[in-house]
Amino acid sequence: MTMDTIETVHVSQVSTVATQLPARQLHLGCFDEPAEGWINTDITPHIWIARVPLAARVLHSMGKLSEERLQQHRRGIFRKVNYLNVERTFPYQSDSFQAIFTCHMLEHLYPPIALHCIQECHRVLRRNGILRIVIPDLDRIVANYESEAPSSFLQAIFEYGRGLEKNSHHFHYNFSSLKGALLNAGFSRVVRCAYREGACPDVRKLDKRPESLFVEAYK
């Protein structure tokens, strides 16, 4: 069996592990989907808007905030989100989390920044802690390439035209390349999982992008 051999984890194999994990859990890049029982983080400016009374209402009246976002602010969604810039050292002690979850965030980072983020995840995880990464699957994207219609392929690669640069894609991974990056960062084991299956706590609640690549790494 080679280093790139895919290991697939099923619920029956990991359910016991998941139920034994304490609730010290970190959610990176949650945006408007904070999870109950997790420390939810992002860099969205809505974090600061939520902390200024009436700011969301004023921005909406000026046409700077959509009705959807205004209703999210009224429900207190962004008051549940903490600011964390993954380009920098995480403001947490080493060995302090049992689980980290991130969905469709890593592809928005340039490779050196993504590597730093992975290394920080390894640092703040406890021994035997789990990092679950959900990202677009490069193999699946490439398989959909049609030479007669390259624009849709390029849009899937770069997500160009969604506004701010941070909303564009800067890199992509398949299982082999992501596994290599995780092992190089110090993780002891990396497995490929199925949608809503794995050892990460609350995986059935957290997974919402079934078309993705699902990977779990163990410290």
Backbone as numpy.savetxt, mean C-alpha at the origin, in Angstrom:
# Nx Ny Nz CAx CAy CAz Cx Cy Cz
14.18 -26.22 -6.70 13.32 -25.02 -6.70 14.20 -23.78 -6.70
13.94 -22.84 -7.61 14.77 -21.65 -7.73 14.28 -20.54 -6.82
15.10 -19.49 -6.71 14.76 -18.34 -5.88 13.47 -17.70 -6.33
13.17 -17.75 -7.64 12.01 -17.06 -8.17 10.75 -17.92 -8.16
10.85 -19.14 -7.63 9.67 -19.98 -7.57 8.59 -19.33 -6.73
7.38 -19.30 -7.26 6.28 -18.64 -6.56 5.70 -19.56 -5.51
5.58 -19.04 -4.28 4.88 -19.74 -3.22 3.52 -19.08 -3.06
2.47 -19.86 -3.04 1.13 -19.32 -2.88 0.60 -19.72 -1.53
0.10 -18.73 -0.77 -0.41 -18.97 0.57 -1.92 -19.05 0.52
-2.49 -20.03 1.19 -3.93 -20.19 1.27 -4.39 -19.95 2.70
-5.67 -19.62 2.85 -6.21 -19.29 4.16 -5.98 -20.41 5.15
-6.13 -21.65 4.72 -5.97 -22.78 5.63 -4.58 -22.86 6.22
-3.59 -22.31 5.51 -2.22 -22.37 5.97 -1.88 -21.27 6.96
-2.64 -20.17 6.95 -2.22 -19.00 7.71 -3.24 -18.50 8.71
-4.42 -19.09 8.76 -5.45 -18.56 9.64 -5.03 -18.56 11.09
-4.29 -19.61 11.52 -3.83 -19.68 12.90 -2.85 -18.56 13.22
-1.94 -18.29 12.26 -0.97 -17.22 12.46 -1.67 -15.89 12.62
-2.64 -15.60 11.74 -3.31 -14.31 11.74 -4.04 -14.04 13.04
-4.65 -15.08 13.62 -5.43 -14.86 14.85 -4.55 -14.63 16.06
-3.25 -14.92 15.96 -2.34 -14.76 17.08 -1.68 -13.38 17.11
-1.89 -12.56 16.05 -1.18 -11.29 15.95 -1.83 -10.22 16.82
-1.04 -9.43 17.55 -1.59 -8.31 18.31 -2.02 -7.19 17.37
-2.66 -6.17 17.93 -3.29 -5.13 17.10 -2.38 -3.95 16.81
-1.07 -4.09 16.89 -0.14 -3.02 16.56 0.14 -3.10 15.07
-0.63 -2.33 14.28 -0.63 -2.51 12.83 -0.57 -1.16 12.13
0.20 -1.09 11.05 0.46 0.16 10.33 -0.06 0.06 8.90
-0.86 1.04 8.51 -1.44 1.10 7.17 -0.80 2.27 6.43
-0.04 1.99 5.38 0.66 3.02 4.61 -0.15 3.40 3.38
-0.32 4.70 3.15 -0.99 5.17 1.94 -2.47 4.84 1.90
-3.16 5.01 3.00 -4.57 4.61 3.06 -5.49 5.58 2.33
-5.09 6.82 2.14 -5.88 7.90 1.55 -7.24 8.01 2.24
-8.35 7.66 1.54 -9.67 7.84 2.13 -10.28 6.53 2.61
-9.43 5.53 2.88 -9.91 4.24 3.34 -9.16 3.79 4.61
-9.22 4.60 5.68 -8.58 4.17 6.94 -9.26 2.93 7.48
-8.47 2.04 8.06 -9.00 0.78 8.58 -9.09 0.82 10.09
-10.17 0.33 10.62 -10.36 0.27 12.07 -9.31 -0.63 12.69
-8.68 -0.16 13.79 -7.69 -0.96 14.48 -6.28 -0.83 13.93
-6.09 0.05 12.94 -4.79 0.27 12.34 -4.36 1.72 12.55
-3.04 1.96 12.54 -2.52 3.32 12.45 -2.49 3.66 10.97
-3.40 4.52 10.53 -3.59 4.83 9.12 -2.79 6.07 8.74
-2.04 6.00 7.64 -1.16 7.09 7.27 -1.26 7.41 5.78
-0.90 8.65 5.46 -0.87 9.10 4.07 -0.19 10.47 4.06
-0.03 11.05 2.84 0.50 12.42 2.72 -0.55 13.37 2.14
-1.78 12.90 1.99 -2.82 13.73 1.37 -3.03 15.04 2.12
-3.20 16.16 1.41 -3.46 17.44 2.08 -4.80 17.46 2.82
-5.66 16.48 2.54 -6.94 16.42 3.26 -6.73 16.21 4.76
-5.57 15.68 5.14 -5.25 15.54 6.57 -5.27 16.89 7.24
-4.66 17.90 6.60 -4.57 19.23 7.19 -5.90 19.97 7.05
-6.59 19.78 5.94 -7.90 20.41 5.77 -8.84 19.96 6.89
-8.76 18.68 7.24 -9.65 18.11 8.25 -9.40 18.70 9.63
-8.22 19.28 9.85 -7.87 19.80 11.15 -8.17 21.28 11.32
-8.68 21.91 10.26 -9.04 23.33 10.31 -10.57 23.44 10.25
-11.22 23.94 11.28 -12.68 24.04 11.28 -13.21 24.80 10.06
-14.21 24.24 9.42 -14.91 24.84 8.28 -14.07 24.90 7.00
-12.83 24.45 7.04 -11.97 24.56 5.86 -12.56 23.79 4.67
-13.06 22.59 4.91 -13.62 21.79 3.82 -14.83 22.48 3.20
-15.69 23.06 4.05 -16.89 23.73 3.55 -16.51 24.95 2.71
-15.53 25.72 3.18 -15.08 26.91 2.44 -14.49 26.51 1.10
-13.64 25.49 1.07 -13.03 25.03 -0.18 -14.08 24.52 -1.15
-15.09 23.85 -0.62 -16.18 23.37 -1.47 -16.94 24.53 -2.08
-17.21 25.56 -1.30 -17.94 26.73 -1.80 -17.15 27.48 -2.87
-15.81 27.36 -2.83 -14.94 28.00 -3.82 -14.72 27.14 -5.04
-15.29 25.95 -5.04 -15.11 25.05 -6.16 -13.80 24.30 -6.14
-13.13 24.28 -5.00 -11.82 23.63 -4.87 -11.93 22.24 -4.26
-13.12 21.85 -3.85 -13.32 20.56 -3.20 -14.62 19.96 -3.73
-14.55 18.71 -4.17 -15.73 18.08 -4.74 -16.75 17.76 -3.66
-17.98 17.51 -4.09 -19.04 17.12 -3.15 -18.68 15.82 -2.45
-18.08 14.89 -3.18 -17.68 13.61 -2.58 -16.69 13.82 -1.44
-15.69 14.65 -1.67 -14.70 14.90 -0.63 -15.31 15.66 0.55
-16.21 16.58 0.26 -16.87 17.32 1.35 -17.62 16.36 2.26
-18.33 15.41 1.66 -19.08 14.45 2.47 -18.13 13.55 3.28
-16.97 13.23 2.72 -15.98 12.45 3.47 -15.48 13.24 4.67
-15.25 14.52 4.47 -14.82 15.36 5.59 -15.91 15.44 6.65
-17.15 15.54 6.25 -18.24 15.60 7.21 -18.35 14.31 8.01
-17.97 13.18 7.39 -18.00 11.89 8.11 -16.74 11.68 8.94
-15.79 12.61 8.86 -14.58 12.51 9.67 -13.56 11.51 9.15
-13.64 11.19 7.85 -12.73 10.20 7.29 -11.27 10.59 7.48
-10.93 11.82 7.14 -9.53 12.22 7.13 -8.99 12.57 8.51
-9.88 12.70 9.50 -9.42 12.87 10.87 -8.85 11.57 11.44
-9.08 10.48 10.74 -8.56 9.18 11.16 -7.20 8.87 10.53
-6.68 9.80 9.73 -5.44 9.57 8.98 -4.32 10.41 9.55
-3.16 9.80 9.75 -1.96 10.49 10.24 -1.01 10.76 9.08
-0.30 11.86 9.16 0.67 12.19 8.11 1.93 11.34 8.26
2.33 10.71 7.17 3.61 9.99 7.14 4.16 10.04 5.72
5.34 10.59 5.57 6.03 10.66 4.29 7.01 9.49 4.23
6.73 8.52 3.37 7.55 7.31 3.33 8.92 7.55 2.72
9.17 8.76 2.20 10.51 9.08 1.70 11.48 9.32 2.85
10.95 9.53 4.05 11.77 9.86 5.20 11.76 8.70 6.21
12.58 8.83 7.24 12.58 7.84 8.30 11.23 7.82 8.99
10.66 6.65 9.16 9.35 6.56 9.81 9.46 7.02 11.26
8.48 7.74 11.77 8.54 8.25 13.16 8.11 7.20 14.18
8.61 5.98 14.01 8.26 4.88 14.91 9.53 4.16 15.33
9.50 3.59 16.52 10.66 2.84 17.00 10.83 1.54 16.22
12.03 1.04 16.20 12.29 -0.25 15.58 11.54 -1.35 16.33
11.18 -2.38 15.61 10.52 -3.56 16.19 9.22 -3.20 16.92
8.42 -2.31 16.35 7.23 -1.84 17.05 5.90 -2.27 16.43
5.93 -2.88 15.24 4.69 -3.29 14.59 4.71 -4.79 14.26
3.54 -5.39 14.35 3.42 -6.79 13.98 2.99 -6.95 12.52
2.35 -5.94 11.97 1.88 -6.03 10.59 1.88 -4.66 9.94
2.22 -4.64 8.63 2.15 -3.43 7.81 1.41 -3.79 6.53
0.50 -2.92 6.12 -0.25 -3.12 4.89 -0.15 -1.89 4.02
0.06 -2.10 2.71 0.03 -0.99 1.77 -0.53 -1.47 0.45
-1.40 -0.67 -0.14 -2.08 -1.04 -1.38 -1.89 0.03 -2.44
-1.33 -0.36 -3.57 -1.15 0.52 -4.73 -0.49 1.84 -4.34
0.58 1.73 -3.59 1.38 2.89 -3.23 2.79 2.78 -3.79
3.38 1.59 -3.72 4.80 1.42 -4.05 5.10 1.83 -5.50
4.16 1.61 -6.41 4.39 1.94 -7.82 4.44 3.45 -8.06
4.01 4.24 -7.09 4.05 5.69 -7.20 5.39 6.26 -6.73
6.28 5.41 -6.27 7.58 5.84 -5.77 8.68 5.50 -6.77
9.67 6.38 -6.88 10.85 6.04 -7.67 11.60 4.92 -6.94
12.32 4.06 -7.69 12.93 2.87 -7.08 13.76 3.12 -5.83
14.64 4.13 -5.78 15.41 4.34 -4.53 14.51 4.67 -3.34
13.44 5.42 -3.59 12.52 5.76 -2.50 11.74 4.54 -2.07
11.32 3.73 -3.04 10.60 2.49 -2.72 11.47 1.57 -1.88
12.76 1.48 -2.21 13.68 0.65 -1.44 13.82 1.18 -0.01
13.92 2.50 0.12 13.98 3.10 1.46 12.72 2.75 2.25
11.57 2.85 1.62 10.30 2.53 2.28 10.28 1.08 2.75
10.72 0.17 1.90 10.76 -1.24 2.27 11.71 -1.47 3.44
12.86 -0.79 3.42 13.83 -0.93 4.51 13.26 -0.40 5.82
12.52 0.70 5.75 11.89 1.24 6.95 10.81 0.30 7.48
10.07 -0.32 6.56 9.08 -1.31 6.99 9.75 -2.45 7.74
10.87 -2.91 7.21 11.61 -3.99 7.87 12.08 -3.54 9.25
12.54 -2.31 9.35 13.06 -1.81 10.63 11.99 -1.76 11.71
10.81 -1.25 11.36 9.78 -1.04 12.39 8.96 -2.30 12.66
9.12 -3.33 11.85 8.41 -4.59 12.12 9.10 -5.37 13.23
8.31 -6.04 14.03 8.85 -6.97 15.01 9.34 -8.24 14.32
10.07 -9.04 15.05 10.49 -10.34 14.53 9.25 -11.17 14.18
9.28 -11.78 13.03 8.16 -12.55 12.48 6.99 -11.68 12.03
7.18 -10.36 12.03 6.14 -9.47 11.55 5.93 -9.62 10.05
4.78 -9.14 9.58 4.36 -9.33 8.19 4.19 -7.99 7.49
4.74 -7.88 6.31 4.49 -6.75 5.41 3.70 -7.27 4.22
2.49 -6.77 4.03 1.68 -7.16 2.87 1.67 -5.99 1.88
2.14 -6.25 0.68 2.20 -5.24 -0.38 1.24 -5.66 -1.49
0.37 -4.74 -1.87 -0.56 -4.94 -2.98 -0.22 -3.90 -4.04
0.10 -4.37 -5.25 0.53 -3.47 -6.32 0.01 -3.99 -7.66
0.03 -3.14 -8.70 -0.26 -3.65 -10.04 0.75 -4.72 -10.42
0.30 -5.75 -11.12 1.17 -6.85 -11.52 1.76 -6.55 -12.89
3.07 -6.31 -12.93 3.73 -5.97 -14.20 3.52 -7.05 -15.25
3.57 -8.30 -14.84 3.36 -9.39 -15.81 1.99 -9.29 -16.44
0.99 -8.97 -15.65 -0.37 -8.84 -16.18 -0.49 -7.64 -17.10
0.16 -6.54 -16.73 0.12 -5.35 -17.58 0.75 -5.63 -18.93
1.94 -6.25 -18.90 2.65 -6.55 -20.14 1.87 -7.53 -21.02
1.22 -8.48 -20.40 0.44 -9.47 -21.15 -0.70 -8.84 -21.93
-1.16 -7.67 -21.49 -2.28 -6.99 -22.16 -1.83 -6.02 -23.24
-0.54 -6.01 -23.53 -0.03 -5.08 -24.55 -0.51 -5.49 -25.94
-1.00 -4.50 -26.68 -1.41 -4.70 -28.07 -0.69 -3.67 -28.92
0.09 -4.13 -29.88 0.91 -3.21 -30.69 0.06 -2.24 -31.49
-1.19 -2.60 -31.78 -2.05 -1.71 -32.55 -2.72 -0.64 -31.68
-2.65 -0.82 -30.37 -3.27 0.14 -29.46 -2.39 0.34 -28.24
-1.24 0.99 -28.42 -0.28 1.13 -27.31 -0.71 2.12 -26.23
-1.64 3.01 -26.53 -1.98 4.06 -25.58 -2.54 3.50 -24.28
-3.41 2.51 -24.36 -3.99 1.94 -23.16 -2.92 1.25 -22.31
-1.95 0.64 -22.98 -0.83 0.00 -22.27 0.00 1.04 -21.53
0.31 2.14 -22.21 1.11 3.19 -21.58 0.35 3.86 -20.45
-0.95 4.00 -20.60 -1.75 4.58 -19.52 -1.71 3.69 -18.29
-1.78 2.37 -18.49 -1.70 1.43 -17.37 -0.33 1.48 -16.71
0.70 1.70 -17.50 2.06 1.77 -16.96 2.26 3.04 -16.13
1.87 4.17 -16.69 2.25 5.45 -16.09 1.11 6.15 -15.34
-0.14 5.79 -15.61 -1.29 6.51 -15.02 -1.13 8.01 -15.25
-0.74 8.36 -16.46 -0.51 9.77 -16.80 -1.83 10.53 -16.86
-1.82 11.79 -16.47 -2.98 12.64 -16.64 -3.93 12.67 -15.47
-3.48 12.19 -14.30 -4.35 12.18 -13.12 -4.07 13.35 -12.18
-3.42 14.37 -12.71 -3.18 15.56 -11.89 -1.77 15.63 -11.38
-1.59 15.56 -10.06 -0.28 15.73 -9.45 0.67 14.60 -9.84
1.97 14.91 -9.81 2.96 13.91 -10.17 2.89 12.69 -9.26
2.55 12.91 -7.99 2.49 11.78 -7.06 1.41 10.78 -7.45
0.46 11.19 -8.30 -0.59 10.27 -8.73 -0.17 9.40 -9.90
0.96 9.72 -10.51 1.47 8.93 -11.62 2.30 7.75 -11.11
2.44 6.76 -11.97 3.28 5.60 -11.64 4.72 5.88 -12.05
5.66 5.53 -11.18 7.07 5.75 -11.47 7.86 4.45 -11.63
7.26 3.32 -11.28 7.96 2.04 -11.43 6.94 0.92 -11.27
7.31 -0.28 -11.74 6.42 -1.44 -11.61 7.24 -2.68 -11.26
6.55 -3.67 -10.70 7.18 -4.90 -10.24 6.35 -6.11 -10.66
7.06 -7.21 -10.88 6.38 -8.51 -10.89 6.80 -9.23 -9.61
6.33 -10.45 -9.43 6.65 -11.13 -8.18 8.15 -11.30 -7.99
8.85 -11.67 -9.06 10.29 -11.94 -8.97 11.07 -10.69 -8.54
10.79 -9.54 -9.16 11.55 -8.33 -8.84 11.22 -7.80 -7.45
9.94 -7.89 -7.06 9.57 -7.42 -5.72 10.13 -8.34 -4.65
10.11 -9.65 -4.91 10.68 -10.60 -3.97 12.16 -10.31 -3.76
12.88 -10.04 -4.84 14.30 -9.73 -4.73 14.55 -8.49 -3.89
13.74 -7.44 -4.09 13.90 -6.22 -3.32 13.63 -6.46 -1.84
12.63 -7.26 -1.53 12.28 -7.55 -0.13 13.36 -8.38 0.55
13.87 -9.37 -0.15 14.94 -10.20 0.43 16.20 -9.37 0.65
16.52 -8.49 -0.30 17.70 -7.63 -0.16 17.55 -6.66 1.00
16.32 -6.32 1.35 16.07 -5.41 2.47 16.15 -6.13 3.82
16.28 -7.45 3.79 16.45 -8.19 5.03 15.31 -9.12 5.41
14.24 -9.13 4.63 13.13 -10.03 4.94 13.57 -11.48 4.73
13.10 -12.35 5.61 13.58 -13.74 5.59 12.80 -14.63 4.62
11.55 -14.28 4.36 10.73 -15.12 3.48 9.69 -14.24 2.79
9.47 -14.51 1.51 8.51 -13.75 0.71 7.61 -14.72 -0.02
6.30 -14.53 0.08 5.35 -15.43 -0.57 4.34 -14.63 -1.37
3.86 -15.25 -2.42 2.78 -14.67 -3.21 1.45 -15.20 -2.67
0.51 -14.29 -2.50 -0.80 -14.64 -1.94 -1.90 -14.41 -2.97
-3.06 -14.91 -2.66 -4.24 -14.65 -3.47 -5.03 -13.49 -2.87
-5.98 -12.99 -3.62 -6.85 -11.91 -3.19 -7.60 -12.31 -1.92
-7.47 -11.47 -0.88 -8.12 -11.67 0.41 -7.71 -12.98 1.09
-6.49 -13.45 0.79 -5.93 -14.60 1.48 -4.51 -14.26 1.90
-4.14 -14.68 3.11 -2.80 -14.42 3.61 -2.78 -14.34 5.11
-1.61 -14.08 5.67 -1.44 -14.02 7.12 -1.66 -12.62 7.69
-1.72 -11.61 6.83 -1.93 -10.24 7.29 -3.28 -10.12 7.98
-3.35 -9.49 9.14 -4.64 -9.29 9.80 -5.61 -8.49 8.93
-6.88 -8.79 9.04 -7.95 -8.04 8.35 -7.82 -8.08 6.84
-7.18 -9.12 6.31 -6.91 -9.15 4.87 -8.20 -9.15 4.05
-9.24 -9.77 4.54 -10.49 -9.80 3.78 -11.15 -8.41 3.73
-10.86 -7.60 4.73 -11.39 -6.23 4.77 -10.51 -5.27 3.99
-9.19 -5.47 4.04 -8.26 -4.53 3.46 -8.12 -4.68 1.94
-8.12 -5.91 1.44 -7.95 -6.14 0.00 -9.19 -5.69 -0.76
-8.99 -4.75 -1.71 -10.12 -4.24 -2.50 -9.79 -4.13 -3.98
-8.61 -4.64 -4.38 -8.18 -4.55 -5.78 -7.83 -5.96 -6.28
-8.83 -6.75 -6.68 -8.57 -8.17 -7.01 -7.65 -8.38 -8.21
-7.47 -7.37 -9.04 -6.61 -7.51 -10.22 -5.13 -7.41 -9.89
-4.78 -7.23 -8.63 -3.43 -6.87 -8.22 -2.52 -8.08 -7.98
-1.26 -7.76 -7.74 -0.27 -8.71 -7.23 -0.25 -8.58 -5.72
-0.36 -9.70 -5.00 -0.41 -9.70 -3.54 0.81 -10.45 -3.00
1.61 -9.75 -2.20 2.86 -10.32 -1.70 2.97 -10.06 -0.21
3.39 -11.08 0.55 3.65 -10.92 1.97 5.10 -11.28 2.25
5.75 -10.44 3.06 7.14 -10.66 3.44 7.23 -10.75 4.96
8.05 -11.68 5.43 8.19 -11.94 6.87 9.58 -11.51 7.34
9.61 -10.80 8.45 10.88 -10.38 9.02 11.53 -11.53 9.78
